[in-house]
Amino acid sequence: SSLDDSKAEVALDASKIRWAHDSIKVRFRDGKLLIDTLQALLDETLLPDELPKFSVCEIDGSWFAMTGNRRLWVLKEFASMTHKRIHVRPKRLSQATLNSAWFNRIFTTSTGGLSIEFVLKHR
């Protein structure tokens, strides 16, 4: 897509990435609970880099997860619980993303991306 940057990946500490959304569901699209994925990471039956890549965009010096906000929650919780630094290599979206209708639709954070709410169903 035209929103993808040609230098696709960037290495980031998951704890430094902010949420673009104001809320996330408690389940992934496939129906699996986020806490079950977190437990798999804690049990070491899943490694952080086995989670699918998500996309980030840099806004005023901060990185926001434009996709993968649920995966980001799992990774941040895992890092917090284990006191480990979790490094991820998300896809970097270009600055042109900021002017897109897609961006305006999904960038819903009202906390500067510092917190997120759980919902059972999106509003």
N, C-alpha and C positions, 0 to 999 in steps of 0.2 A: 504494500500500500504506500501511498505517497507520504504517509505520516511516519514511516520508518526511516530512521537515520541510516546512512550507509555505514557508519561506524557503529554497528548494531549493539555491542555490549559495553557495559561499564561495570567495574567491580565496586561494590558498596557493602557497608556494614548494615545488615537488616534493621538494626535498632535505630539507625539514622534516617531511614526512609519513612516518609509520612503517608497517611492515607488520603486519597483523593475523594473518597466517598464519605458521607456522614453516617452511613449504616451498612452493615453486612448481615447476610443471613447466617444462621447457625449451621447450615449444611452446604456442602459443595454442590455443584450442578448435578453430579452423579448420585446425590442423596446421602453421601457419607458425611457424618458429623465432623465438624472441625476438631472437636476434642478427641475424636478417635484417631485423627491424623497426628495430633499433638502427642497422644499416648504412644503411637507407633515410633515417633521420633525419640521419645523418652526411653522406650524399650529397645531402641537401636535396631528395629526391624525395618526402619525407613531412614534414609539419610537426607539431610536438608537439600542437597543438590539433586536428589531424585524427584523433587517436586518440579512440576513444569515451570518454565521461565515465565515471568510476568514483565510488563512494560512500565518504564518510569519516564518521567519528564522533569527537567530541572526548571524550577520557577524561583526567581530571586534568590538563588544560591541554595535552595533546599530541593531535595529529591522527593517526588510524589509517585506513589504506585498508581498508575492510570488503569492498569488491569491487575488482577491478582490480590485484591485487598484482603480476601479471606486467607490466602496463602501467607500474606504478610503478617496477619494476626497470629497464625500458627507459628511462624518463624520468630516473631517478637516474643511470644509467650515462651517458646522453647529456650530462647537466649536468656530471658529473664529467670526462668526456673533453673537453668543449668549454670548460670553465670558464665556462659561461653559467648564469644563473639561469633556471630554467624555471618559469613560473607556470602553474598549472592552475586550473580552476574546477569542482572535483568537486561532486557532489550531497551535501548535508549531511543526514545521518540524525539523527533526533531522539534525545534522551537516553533515550526509551522503548526504543530499540533495545537498550540495555545489559541490559535485563531479559528479552529475548526468547530463546526456545529457539534461534532461528537464530544469534544472536550467540554463545551458548555453544558452538554447534557449529563456527563458523568462526574464533573468536578463539583461535588455537592457539599464538601466539607465546610463547616461553619466554625471550626476550631483550629484552622491553619494546619489541619491534618494531624494534630497531636492526639486526638482521641476519636473513638468510633463507637457507635451503639450497635447492639444486636437486635435484629428483628426476626420474627418468624416468617412474615411475608412483607415484601416491599410495599410501601405506601402507594 
